[in-house]
Amino acid sequence: MEPPAARWWETRWFALAAILASCVPLLAPDVPPLTDLPGHIGRFRVMLGTDADMLGRWYHFQWRLIGNLGADLLVAGLAPLTGLEPAVKLVTIATVALSAAGILWIAREIHGRVTPFALFALPLVYNYAFHFGFLNFALAAALALNGFALWLRLGRLGRTGLRAALFLPLACGIWVAHVMGWGMLGLMVFGAELGLRRRDGGGWIDAAMRAAIACLPLASPLLPLLLWRPDGGGGITERFFSLRKVSWLAIFLRDRWWPFDFCSVLLLWGLIYRSARNPRFGHSAALVGACLMLACAFVLIPYKLFGSAYADMRLAPFIVLFALLAIRVDKGIGARELRWLAVAGLAFFLARTAGTTISFWQYGREYDRQLAALDHVPRGARIVAFVGDNCVDPWALGRLDHLSGLAMARRAAFSNDQWELAGSALLTIDAPAMGAFAIDPSEVVLASPCRDKQDRMTIDQALRGFPRDAFDYVWLIAPPPFDARLLAGTTPVWRDGASGLYEIDRNRLSGGAPAH
């Protein structure tokens, strides 16, 4: 008996079109508008050594084997061929394409074909953690999704010996990309193996033991993990239980327009709820197991883990993703209803893609507007940047926090936006003259003090306190209102609205900033 013909959303041409469409939002902006990414680009410039004569005065880069190298390695290989910023853009696009491909591949391995619910899951590629610019994590998560699909395929084909041999190095590769990607892969695989064994009638203890044994090939990165101390051996966890965990499950699609984003989240949770309540929908035991393991980890892990902030938040979209992919449509769903589900899934995917494209285009224009200041900066200058922040974050985050990192990449200038994480950073900063204004978060300033952001200065405190003899320029990027008298002794060289670039007047340094 011949298998039924593939419907349009189940064909390979549609899968390819969906993967390509997922990349569209990243095509227009020169720099992908992801909050942390400009800072990473600055670090990559130091990594490449192309401006070592200037940047080497303040920054030093040393390769080490750590679980946070994914984009660094790819950019190091691509940048000599394409240039730095095109290489970063290519890596970001490839990350999105791999994520979309992994979603569709998992659906095909579990259900034998792509289900309409996989179309609803595709927009989760552009999740809140991705917008933050956690590029190494996003790349590792994309690799983990595809690795999980490969695990399922080899298991379905009965090639468990080959699978064990392949995943010894693959697990190490994903760990090198980002340790949390490797952790996700382990959770997904253990959950799937546990679910399958429970489905086949095994008891909980026996099923858990067999699942753990099956996962042994994934344990190969444990040795480098034990040798690697991300925060110098202490303080690697923070804030285990918080009500914010509930919010992560409600804002995992947060981007620019809260009604659009929040209604999208409600739609996905509504689909998951209805499928659970409707007996005509079945669920894959393997994917339910993977989803529940991710959910358990989400509840148990802290806000900060192994030096990675928002550790719990990063898992939230993947819980929803696996809950959607787990839904079966082969029990009592008619062909007409299935087509309408596929049309609705496609409409949701296209609407979210169009919204993200417009949002990224607008963010990209804001980047270009602010970066015009760099046309007035000489190479090798020392810049102290101050970016406006709010006590209560607006739904549409500005994504400008680390924009000054592009001064390092484009002008070989010093910028005060780089992170300094003992034990988990390849970049070290040697700028004692800048004091506390040498590193992040000195670049992020507030209009007035905030209880929840006590590590941030107000803009008046920053303008009054930074060491003027250590810098050449002050770069204000969408700043909050401030006392203009604190800019005495500087000359404006570029302005755009509230933003501006000010050159410090050397012959007036002896007076310093006026007191008031």
C-alpha positions as CSV (number, residue, x, y, z in Angstrom):
1,M,0.0,0.0,0.0
2,E,1.5,3.4,-1.0
3,P,1.8,6.1,1.6
4,P,-0.5,9.0,1.3
5,A,0.7,11.9,-0.8
6,A,2.4,14.7,1.2
7,R,0.3,17.8,1.8
8,W,1.7,21.2,1.0
9,W,3.0,21.9,4.5
10,E,4.6,18.4,4.7
11,T,6.8,18.8,1.5
12,R,10.5,19.4,1.4
13,W,10.1,22.6,-0.7
14,F,7.8,24.0,2.0
15,A,10.4,23.2,4.7
16,L,13.1,24.9,2.7
17,A,10.9,27.9,2.1
18,A,10.0,28.1,5.8
19,I,13.7,28.0,6.8
20,L,14.6,30.7,4.3
21,A,11.6,32.8,5.4
22,S,12.8,32.6,9.0
23,C,16.0,34.4,8.0
24,V,14.2,37.4,6.4
25,P,14.1,39.6,9.5
26,L,17.9,39.6,9.6
27,L,18.5,40.6,6.0
28,A,18.0,44.4,6.1
29,P,20.0,45.5,9.2
30,D,23.7,45.8,8.8
31,V,24.2,44.7,12.4
32,P,21.6,42.3,13.8
33,P,19.8,44.5,16.4
34,L,20.3,42.1,19.4
35,T,21.1,43.9,22.6
36,D,24.5,42.3,23.5
37,L,25.7,41.6,20.0
38,P,27.5,45.0,19.4
39,G,29.6,44.2,22.5
40,H,30.4,40.8,21.2
41,I,31.5,42.4,17.9
42,G,33.9,44.6,19.8
43,R,35.4,41.6,21.5
44,F,35.7,39.8,18.1
45,R,37.7,42.8,16.8
46,V,40.2,42.2,19.6
47,M,40.1,38.5,18.9
48,L,41.1,39.0,15.3
49,G,44.1,41.1,16.2
50,T,43.6,43.4,13.2
51,D,43.9,46.6,15.4
52,A,46.3,45.2,18.0
53,D,48.5,48.3,17.8
54,M,45.6,50.4,19.2
55,L,43.3,48.1,21.0
56,G,46.2,46.2,22.6
57,R,46.8,49.1,24.9
58,W,43.6,48.2,26.8
59,Y,42.4,44.8,25.7
60,H,44.0,41.3,25.7
61,F,42.4,38.2,24.2
62,Q,43.5,34.7,25.0
63,W,41.9,31.5,23.6
64,R,41.0,28.9,26.3
65,L,38.8,25.9,26.2
66,I,35.5,27.0,27.8
67,G,31.9,26.2,27.2
68,N,31.1,29.4,25.5
69,L,32.9,29.6,22.2
70,G,30.4,28.9,19.4
71,A,30.2,32.2,17.6
72,D,33.8,33.1,18.5
73,L,35.1,30.1,16.6
74,L,32.9,30.7,13.5
75,V,33.7,34.4,13.3
76,A,37.4,33.7,13.7
77,G,37.2,31.4,10.6
78,L,34.8,33.6,8.5
79,A,36.0,37.1,9.3
80,P,39.3,36.9,7.3
81,L,37.2,36.0,4.3
82,T,34.2,38.3,4.6
83,G,35.1,41.0,7.1
84,L,34.0,41.1,10.8
85,E,30.5,42.5,10.6
86,P,29.4,40.4,7.6
87,A,30.8,37.3,9.4
88,V,28.7,38.1,12.5
89,K,25.6,38.6,10.4
90,L,26.2,35.3,8.6
91,V,26.6,33.4,11.8
92,T,23.4,35.0,13.2
93,I,21.5,34.1,10.1
94,A,22.9,30.5,10.1
95,T,21.8,30.2,13.8
96,V,18.2,31.1,12.9
97,A,18.2,28.8,9.9
98,L,19.6,25.9,12.0
99,S,16.9,26.5,14.6
100,A,14.1,26.4,12.1
101,A,15.5,23.3,10.5
102,G,15.8,21.6,13.8
103,I,12.2,22.3,14.7
104,L,10.9,20.8,11.4
105,W,13.3,17.9,11.6
106,I,12.1,16.9,15.1
107,A,8.5,17.0,13.9
108,R,9.3,14.8,11.0
109,E,11.2,12.3,13.0
110,I,8.5,12.0,15.7
111,H,5.3,12.2,13.5
112,G,6.7,11.0,10.1
113,R,5.8,14.4,8.6
114,V,5.6,18.0,9.6
115,T,2.5,18.8,11.6
116,P,0.6,22.1,11.5
117,F,1.7,22.7,15.1
118,A,5.3,22.8,13.9
119,L,4.3,25.9,11.9
120,F,3.1,27.6,15.1
121,A,6.4,26.7,16.7
122,L,8.7,28.2,14.1
123,P,8.4,31.9,15.4
124,L,9.9,30.7,18.7
125,V,13.2,31.0,16.9
126,Y,13.0,34.8,17.6
127,N,12.4,34.4,21.3
128,Y,13.2,36.9,24.1
129,A,16.6,35.3,24.9
130,F,17.6,35.6,21.2
131,H,16.6,39.3,21.2
132,F,19.0,39.8,24.1
133,G,21.8,38.7,21.8
134,F,22.9,35.5,23.6
135,L,24.4,34.4,20.3
136,N,26.6,31.5,21.6
137,F,23.6,30.1,23.5
138,A,21.3,30.5,20.5
139,L,23.8,28.7,18.3
140,A,24.3,25.9,20.8
141,A,20.5,25.6,21.2
142,A,20.1,25.3,17.4
143,L,22.8,22.6,17.3
144,A,21.1,20.8,20.3
145,L,17.7,20.8,18.4
146,N,19.3,19.2,15.3
147,G,21.4,16.9,17.5
148,F,18.2,15.7,19.2
149,A,16.5,15.1,15.8
150,L,19.6,13.0,14.8
151,W,19.3,11.1,18.1
152,L,15.7,10.3,17.4
153,R,16.4,9.3,13.8
154,L,19.2,6.9,14.7
155,G,17.1,5.4,17.4
156,R,14.2,4.9,15.0
157,L,16.5,3.2,12.6
158,G,17.9,1.0,15.4
159,R,21.5,2.4,15.0
160,T,22.1,2.8,18.7
161,G,25.8,1.8,18.4
162,L,26.5,4.3,15.7
163,R,24.5,6.9,17.7
164,A,26.7,6.4,20.8
165,A,29.9,6.8,18.7
166,L,28.7,9.9,17.0
167,F,27.4,11.7,20.1
168,L,30.7,11.4,22.0
169,P,32.3,14.1,19.8
170,L,28.9,15.9,19.0
171,A,28.2,16.4,22.7
172,C,31.7,18.0,23.2
173,G,31.1,20.2,20.2
174,I,27.8,21.5,21.5
175,W,29.4,22.1,25.0
176,V,32.1,24.1,23.3
177,A,29.4,26.3,21.6
178,H,27.7,26.9,25.0
179,V,27.4,24.8,28.1
180,M,23.7,25.4,28.4
181,G,23.1,24.1,24.9
182,W,24.8,20.8,25.9
183,G,22.6,20.8,29.1
184,M,19.5,21.2,27.0
185,L,20.5,18.3,24.7
186,G,21.0,16.1,27.8
187,L,17.6,17.1,29.2
188,M,15.8,16.5,25.9
189,V,17.4,13.1,25.3
190,F,16.9,11.9,28.8
191,G,13.2,13.0,28.8
192,A,12.6,11.4,25.4
193,E,14.2,8.1,26.4
194,L,12.3,8.1,29.7
195,G,9.0,8.9,27.9
196,L,9.5,6.1,25.4
197,R,10.3,3.5,28.0
198,R,7.3,4.5,30.1
199,R,5.1,4.3,27.0
200,D,6.4,0.7,26.5
201,G,5.3,-0.3,30.0
202,G,8.5,0.1,32.0
203,G,8.4,1.2,35.6
204,W,9.7,4.6,36.7
205,I,12.9,3.4,38.2
206,D,13.7,0.9,35.5
207,A,12.8,3.5,32.8
208,A,14.9,6.2,34.4
209,M,18.0,3.9,34.8
210,R,17.7,2.8,31.1
211,A,17.3,6.4,30.0
212,A,20.4,7.4,32.0
213,I,22.4,4.6,30.5
214,A,21.3,5.6,27.0
215,C,22.5,9.2,27.7
216,L,26.1,8.1,28.7
217,P,27.6,9.2,25.3
218,L,26.4,12.7,26.1
219,A,28.5,12.8,29.3
220,S,31.8,13.3,27.5
221,P,32.0,17.0,28.3
222,L,31.9,16.4,32.0
223,L,35.7,16.4,32.3
224,P,36.3,19.8,30.7
225,L,33.2,21.1,32.7
226,L,34.8,20.1,35.9
227,L,38.1,21.7,34.9
228,W,36.4,24.9,33.8
229,R,35.4,27.2,36.6
230,P,33.3,29.9,35.0
231,D,33.4,32.4,37.8
232,G,36.7,31.6,39.3
233,G,35.3,28.8,41.4
234,G,32.7,30.7,43.4
235,G,29.3,32.4,43.1
236,I,28.2,30.5,40.0
237,T,24.5,30.5,41.0
238,E,22.1,33.2,41.9
239,R,18.4,33.6,42.7
240,F,17.0,30.0,42.6
241,F,13.3,30.7,43.1
242,S,11.6,33.9,41.9
243,L,8.1,34.9,40.7
244,R,9.9,36.2,37.6
245,K,9.9,32.6,36.4
246,V,6.1,32.9,35.8
247,S,6.7,36.0,33.7
248,W,9.2,34.3,31.5
249,L,6.4,31.9,30.4
250,A,4.3,34.9,29.4
251,I,6.8,37.1,27.5
252,F,8.9,34.6,25.6
253,L,7.9,36.3,22.3
254,R,8.5,39.8,23.7
255,D,9.8,42.2,21.0
256,R,8.2,45.5,20.2
257,W,4.4,45.7,20.3
258,W,3.0,44.2,23.5
259,P,-0.5,43.5,22.2
260,F,0.9,41.6,19.2
261,D,3.4,39.7,21.3
262,F,1.2,38.9,24.2
263,C,-1.7,37.8,22.0
264,S,0.7,35.5,20.2
265,V,1.8,34.0,23.5
266,L,-1.9,33.5,24.5
267,L,-2.6,31.8,21.2
268,L,0.2,29.3,21.7
269,W,-0.8,28.5,25.2
270,G,-4.4,28.2,24.1
271,L,-3.4,25.6,21.4
272,I,-1.4,23.6,24.0
273,Y,-4.3,23.7,26.5
274,R,-6.9,22.7,23.9
275,S,-4.8,19.8,22.6
276,A,-4.4,18.5,26.2
277,R,-8.1,18.7,26.8
278,N,-9.3,17.3,23.4
279,P,-9.2,13.5,23.2
280,R,-8.9,13.7,19.4
281,F,-5.3,15.0,19.8
282,G,-2.6,12.6,20.9
283,H,0.8,13.4,22.2
284,S,4.3,12.0,21.5
285,A,5.6,10.3,24.7
286,A,9.2,11.2,23.7
287,L,8.5,14.9,23.2
288,V,6.2,15.1,26.3
289,G,9.2,13.6,28.3
290,A,11.6,16.2,26.8
291,C,9.2,19.0,27.5
292,L,8.7,18.0,31.1
293,M,12.5,17.7,31.7
294,L,13.0,21.2,30.3
295,A,10.1,22.4,32.6
296,C,11.7,20.8,35.7
297,A,15.0,22.4,34.9
298,F,13.3,25.7,34.3
299,V,11.8,25.6,37.8
300,L,14.9,24.4,39.5
301,I,17.8,26.3,38.0
302,P,18.7,29.8,39.2
303,Y,18.5,33.1,37.3
304,K,22.3,33.0,36.9
305,L,24.2,29.7,36.2
306,F,27.8,29.2,35.2
307,G,28.2,32.9,34.6
308,S,25.2,33.1,32.2
309,A,22.5,35.5,33.3
310,Y,18.8,34.8,32.6
311,A,19.6,31.0,32.6
312,D,16.0,30.1,33.5
313,M,14.5,32.5,31.0
314,R,16.4,30.9,28.1
315,L,14.6,27.6,28.6
316,A,11.0,29.1,28.6
317,P,10.5,29.2,24.8
318,F,11.8,25.6,24.4
319,I,9.2,24.3,26.9
320,V,6.5,25.8,24.7
321,L,8.2,24.6,21.5
322,F,8.3,21.0,22.7
323,A,4.7,21.2,24.0
324,L,3.6,22.2,20.5
325,L,5.7,19.7,18.6
326,A,4.4,16.9,20.9
327,I,0.9,17.2,19.6
328,R,-0.3,14.4,17.4
329,V,-2.9,14.9,14.6
330,D,-3.2,11.3,13.4
331,K,-6.0,10.1,15.7
332,G,-9.4,11.7,14.9
333,I,-8.6,14.9,13.0
334,G,-10.3,15.2,9.6
335,A,-8.5,16.3,6.5
336,R,-10.4,19.6,6.3
337,E,-9.7,20.5,9.9
338,L,-6.1,19.6,9.4
339,R,-5.8,21.9,6.4
340,W,-7.4,24.8,8.4
341,L,-4.9,24.2,11.2
342,A,-2.0,24.3,8.7
343,V,-3.4,27.5,7.1
344,A,-3.7,29.1,10.6
345,G,-0.2,27.9,11.5
346,L,1.2,29.4,8.3
347,A,-0.7,32.7,8.9
348,F,0.8,32.9,12.4
349,F,4.3,32.1,11.1
350,L,4.0,34.8,8.4
351,A,2.5,37.4,10.7
352,R,5.2,36.9,13.3
353,T,7.9,36.9,10.6
354,A,6.5,40.1,9.1
355,G,6.3,41.8,12.5
356,T,9.9,40.8,13.4
357,T,11.1,42.0,10.0
358,I,9.5,45.4,10.6
359,S,10.8,45.6,14.2
360,F,14.3,44.7,13.2
361,W,14.2,47.2,10.4
362,Q,13.2,49.9,12.8
363,Y,15.9,48.9,15.3
364,G,18.4,48.8,12.5
365,R,17.5,52.4,11.5
366,E,18.0,53.5,15.2
367,Y,21.4,51.7,15.2
368,D,22.4,53.6,12.0
369,R,21.2,56.9,13.5
370,Q,23.2,56.5,16.7
371,L,26.3,55.1,14.9
372,A,26.7,58.2,12.8
373,A,28.6,59.6,15.8
374,L,31.5,57.3,15.0
375,D,32.1,59.2,11.7
376,H,33.5,62.0,14.0
377,V,35.8,59.7,16.1
378,P,39.5,59.3,15.3
379,R,41.0,55.9,15.4
380,G,42.4,54.9,18.7
381,A,40.3,57.3,20.7
382,R,39.1,56.7,24.3
383,I,35.3,56.8,24.6
384,V,33.2,56.8,27.7
385,A,29.6,56.0,26.6
386,F,26.4,56.5,28.6
387,V,23.2,54.9,27.4
388,G,19.8,55.7,28.8
389,D,18.0,53.1,30.9
390,N,14.6,53.1,32.8
391,C,13.7,51.9,36.3
392,V,10.7,50.1,34.7
393,D,11.7,48.6,31.3
394,P,9.3,49.4,28.5
395,W,8.0,46.4,26.5
396,A,10.2,47.4,23.5
397,L,13.7,47.4,24.9
398,G,16.0,49.9,23.2
399,R,18.8,47.4,22.5
400,L,21.4,50.2,22.7
401,D,23.1,49.1,25.9
402,H,26.2,47.8,24.1
403,L,26.1,49.8,20.9
404,S,29.3,51.5,21.9
405,G,31.1,48.2,21.4
406,L,31.0,49.0,17.7
407,A,33.5,51.8,18.4
408,M,36.0,49.1,19.1
409,A,35.2,47.3,15.9
410,R,35.0,50.3,13.6
411,R,37.4,52.9,15.1
412,A,39.7,50.7,17.2
413,A,38.6,52.9,20.1
414,F,38.3,52.1,23.8
415,S,34.7,51.6,25.0
416,N,33.5,51.1,28.5
417,D,30.8,48.5,27.6
418,Q,32.8,45.2,27.8
419,W,32.0,42.5,30.3
420,E,34.6,41.2,32.8
421,L,33.7,37.7,34.0
422,A,36.5,36.0,35.8
423,G,37.1,32.5,34.5
424,S,34.6,32.7,31.6
425,A,35.8,35.6,29.5
426,L,38.5,35.4,26.9
427,L,38.9,39.1,26.9
428,T,40.6,40.9,29.7
429,I,40.6,44.7,30.2
430,D,43.7,46.6,31.4
431,A,42.7,50.2,31.9
432,P,43.4,51.2,35.4
433,A,43.1,54.9,34.6
434,M,39.4,54.5,33.7
435,G,38.6,53.0,37.1
436,A,35.0,51.9,37.5
437,F,34.3,53.4,34.1
438,A,36.3,50.7,32.2
439,I,33.7,48.0,32.2
440,D,30.0,47.1,31.9
441,P,27.6,48.3,33.4
442,S,29.2,51.8,33.7
443,E,27.8,52.6,30.2
444,V,24.1,52.1,31.3
445,V,22.7,55.2,33.2
446,L,19.4,56.2,34.8
447,A,17.5,59.4,35.3
448,S,17.2,58.7,39.0
449,P,18.2,55.8,41.4
450,C,16.2,52.6,41.1
451,R,15.8,50.0,43.8
452,D,16.0,47.1,41.3
453,K,19.0,48.5,39.4
454,Q,21.4,49.4,42.2
455,D,24.5,48.6,40.1
456,R,23.5,51.5,37.7
457,M,24.5,55.1,38.2
458,T,22.4,58.1,37.4
459,I,23.5,60.1,34.4
460,D,24.4,63.0,36.6
461,Q,26.5,60.8,38.8
462,A,28.3,59.3,35.8
463,L,29.0,62.7,34.1
464,R,30.2,64.1,37.4
465,G,32.4,61.1,38.4
466,F,34.1,59.7,35.3
467,P,37.9,60.5,35.1
468,R,38.1,63.1,32.3
469,D,41.8,62.9,31.9
470,A,41.4,59.2,31.0
471,F,39.0,59.8,28.1
472,D,38.9,61.7,24.8
473,Y,35.2,61.7,24.1
474,V,31.8,61.4,25.9
475,W,29.2,59.6,23.8
476,L,25.6,60.0,25.0
477,I,23.3,57.5,23.4
478,A,19.6,58.2,23.9
479,P,20.3,59.6,27.4
480,P,17.8,60.4,30.0
481,P,17.4,64.1,31.0
482,F,20.6,65.4,32.7
483,D,22.2,68.6,34.0
484,A,23.8,70.2,30.9
485,R,26.3,72.0,33.2
486,L,28.1,68.7,33.7
487,L,29.2,68.8,30.1
488,A,31.2,72.0,30.8
489,G,34.7,71.5,29.5
490,T,33.6,69.5,26.4
491,T,32.9,70.5,22.8
492,P,29.9,69.0,20.9
493,V,31.1,67.4,17.7
494,W,27.9,65.6,16.7
495,R,24.3,65.7,17.9
496,D,21.0,64.0,17.0
497,G,18.2,64.7,19.3
498,A,19.2,64.0,22.9
499,S,22.2,61.9,21.7
500,G,25.5,63.5,21.2
501,L,29.3,63.1,20.9
502,Y,31.4,65.5,23.0
503,E,35.1,66.0,22.8
504,I,36.8,66.6,26.1
505,D,38.7,69.9,26.1
506,R,42.2,69.2,27.2
507,N,43.1,72.8,28.1
508,R,40.2,72.9,30.6
509,L,40.8,69.6,32.4
510,S,42.4,71.3,35.4
511,G,39.0,72.7,36.4
512,G,37.2,69.3,36.0
513,A,33.4,69.1,36.1
514,P,31.7,71.9,37.9
515,A,30.4,71.2,41.4
516,H,26.9,72.0,42.3
